[in-house]
Amino acid sequence: MPTVAVLVFVVVTVNLGRWQLRRDVERNALRERMLDQVDKSAINEEDLAAPVEDLWGRKVGLDGAFEGPALLEEGRPGPSGPEYGVVQAFRSGSALILVDRGSIADPAVLPAPVPRVDGVLVPLSAGTHGGARGRFPPGSGQAMRAATPGALDALIVTGNAATLPEPDYTSLSYAVQWFLIASAAIGAWLWASWGREATRGGPRRRVRA
């Protein structure tokens, strides 16, 4: 039974490590795409007719106007504490796309409208529905998309968020930890097995009646 338990434990931990390796690729996929696209010119409104998933990571330069109310993302981390992320639909020709306009400390003071948007096109993250007062929790990109009928399933990030992100080694470190735990379990099992074999193979004492 101990051998079976160790075997099951090792299989589970190894698979958790492999899952974290896949997560590592997913975490850094956008960065790799941005690296591949860094020397390409910015896409415009005509380019948005292509499948949007083929454009993720590309620089964007669009002329047009913001329309509709701003969507507020409540609880976004800021330099001095939680702030409000501002996401708003931008119309460029026939294309309507959500734009992340950064964060604000006061939800009553929105960024001034601008006639041009420059940034990077990224996929919308999955998330939950909007909460009270029309505000959304962090990561609720799909809920914002649902609140903006006709918008493309993508997001333009501007400002500092549009710069090349740093590599994220979080999942890789978790994978290493799971593999180390599996190795430790195998080592403990081998040590215990060696101890049992050594005990069985030791000299036998003659017992007097």
C-alpha positions in Angstrom: 0.0 0.0 0.0 2.8 2.5 0.7 4.2 1.8 -2.7 0.9 2.4 -4.4 0.3 5.6 -2.5 3.7 6.9 -3.5 3.1 6.0 -7.1 -0.2 7.8 -7.2 1.3 10.9 -5.4 4.2 11.0 -7.9 1.9 10.7 -10.9 -0.3 13.6 -9.6 2.7 15.9 -8.8 4.4 15.2 -12.1 1.2 16.1 -14.0 0.8 19.2 -11.9 4.3 20.2 -12.9 3.5 19.5 -16.6 0.4 21.6 -16.3 2.4 24.5 -14.9 4.8 24.2 -17.8 1.9 24.7 -20.2 0.7 27.6 -18.1 4.2 29.1 -18.4 3.9 29.1 -22.2 0.5 30.7 -22.0 1.6 33.4 -19.6 4.4 34.4 -21.9 2.7 33.9 -25.3 1.6 37.5 -25.7 5.2 38.7 -24.9 6.6 36.3 -27.5 4.0 37.6 -30.1 4.9 41.2 -29.3 8.6 40.3 -29.8 7.8 38.8 -33.2 5.7 41.9 -34.2 7.9 44.6 -32.8 9.4 45.7 -36.2 6.1 45.7 -38.1 4.2 48.9 -38.8 1.0 49.7 -36.8 -2.2 48.2 -38.1 -5.1 50.5 -39.1 -8.9 50.2 -39.4 -8.7 48.3 -42.7 -6.4 45.6 -41.1 -9.0 44.9 -38.4 -11.1 43.1 -41.1 -8.6 40.1 -40.7 -9.3 37.5 -38.0 -8.6 39.4 -34.8 -6.7 36.5 -33.2 -4.1 36.8 -36.0 -3.4 40.4 -34.9 -2.8 39.9 -31.2 0.5 41.5 -30.2 0.5 44.0 -33.1 0.9 47.7 -32.6 -2.3 49.7 -33.4 -2.8 53.3 -34.7 -6.4 54.2 -35.2 -8.2 57.5 -35.9 -11.8 57.9 -34.7 -13.8 58.8 -31.6 -14.8 57.2 -28.3 -18.5 56.4 -28.0 -20.8 55.1 -25.3 -20.2 55.2 -21.5 -16.8 54.3 -20.0 -16.7 50.9 -18.2 -15.0 51.0 -14.9 -12.9 48.1 -13.6 -13.0 48.3 -9.8 -10.0 47.3 -7.7 -7.2 47.7 -10.3 -3.8 48.0 -8.5 -2.4 51.6 -8.6 0.8 53.2 -7.3 -1.0 54.5 -4.2 -3.6 51.8 -3.8 -6.7 50.4 -5.6 -7.9 52.5 -8.5 -10.4 52.3 -11.3 -9.5 50.9 -14.7 -11.1 52.8 -17.6 -12.2 50.8 -20.6 -14.2 52.5 -23.4 -15.4 51.6 -26.9 -13.6 53.4 -29.8 -15.1 53.8 -33.2 -12.7 53.8 -36.2 -14.5 53.6 -39.5 -16.7 50.5 -39.3 -14.7 48.9 -36.5 -15.7 49.2 -32.8 -13.1 48.1 -30.3 -12.6 48.4 -26.6 -9.6 50.5 -25.4 -8.0 50.3 -22.0 -7.3 53.9 -21.2 -5.4 53.3 -18.0 -6.5 53.8 -14.4 -7.9 56.7 -12.4 -8.2 57.3 -8.6 -11.5 59.2 -8.8 -14.3 57.4 -10.9 -16.0 60.8 -11.5 -12.9 62.2 -13.3 -12.6 60.4 -16.6 -9.7 60.8 -19.1 -10.3 63.5 -21.8 -11.5 62.2 -25.2 -8.8 62.0 -27.9 -9.2 61.5 -31.7 -6.5 58.9 -32.0 -5.6 55.7 -30.2 -2.1 54.2 -30.2 -1.3 51.0 -28.4 -1.1 47.2 -28.7 -3.9 44.8 -29.6 -4.3 42.0 -27.0 -7.0 39.3 -26.4 -9.7 40.0 -23.9 -9.2 38.0 -20.7 -12.0 35.8 -19.4 -13.8 37.1 -16.4 -17.0 37.6 -14.4 -20.1 39.7 -15.0 -20.3 43.4 -14.0 -21.0 44.1 -10.4 -23.0 46.9 -8.7 -22.9 50.4 -10.0 -21.9 49.2 -13.5 -18.4 48.4 -12.3 -16.4 45.3 -13.2 -13.9 43.3 -11.2 -10.3 43.0 -12.5 -10.0 40.5 -15.4 -13.6 40.8 -16.6 -12.8 41.4 -20.2 -15.4 39.1 -21.7 -18.1 40.8 -19.5 -17.1 44.1 -20.9 -17.3 42.8 -24.4 -20.8 41.6 -23.7 -21.7 45.0 -22.4 -20.5 46.6 -25.7 -22.6 45.0 -28.6 -20.8 44.9 -31.9 -17.3 45.4 -30.5 -14.4 43.2 -31.6 -13.3 40.4 -29.3 -10.1 42.2 -28.5 -8.7 45.1 -26.4 -6.2 47.9 -27.2 -3.9 48.7 -24.3 -2.3 52.1 -24.2 0.4 53.9 -22.2 2.8 51.9 -20.0 0.6 48.8 -20.4 1.4 48.7 -24.1 5.2 48.3 -23.5 6.8 44.9 -23.8 6.0 43.0 -20.5 8.7 41.4 -18.4 9.0 37.6 -18.6 6.7 35.9 -16.1 8.4 32.9 -14.4 5.6 32.3 -11.9 4.3 29.1 -13.5 7.8 27.9 -14.2 8.8 28.2 -10.6 5.6 26.2 -9.6 6.5 23.5 -12.1 10.0 23.2 -10.6 8.5 22.9 -7.1 6.1 20.1 -8.1 9.0 18.2 -9.8 11.1 18.6 -6.7 8.3 17.3 -4.5 7.9 14.3 -6.8 11.6 13.6 -6.6 11.6 13.9 -2.8 8.7 11.4 -2.7 10.7 8.9 -4.9 13.8 9.4 -2.8 11.9 8.8 0.5 10.4 5.7 -1.0 13.8 4.4 -2.1 15.3 5.2 1.3 12.5 3.4 3.1 12.8 0.4 0.7 16.5 0.2 1.2 16.1 0.3 5.0 13.6 -2.6 4.9 15.8 -4.7 2.6 18.8 -4.0 4.9 16.8 -5.2 7.9 15.6 -8.3 6.2 19.1 -9.2 5.0 20.8 -8.8 8.3 22.3 -11.6 10.4 19.7 -13.8 12.1 20.1 -14.5 15.8 19.5 -18.1 17.1 16.8 -18.1 19.7 17.3 -20.6 22.5 14.2 -22.6 23.7 
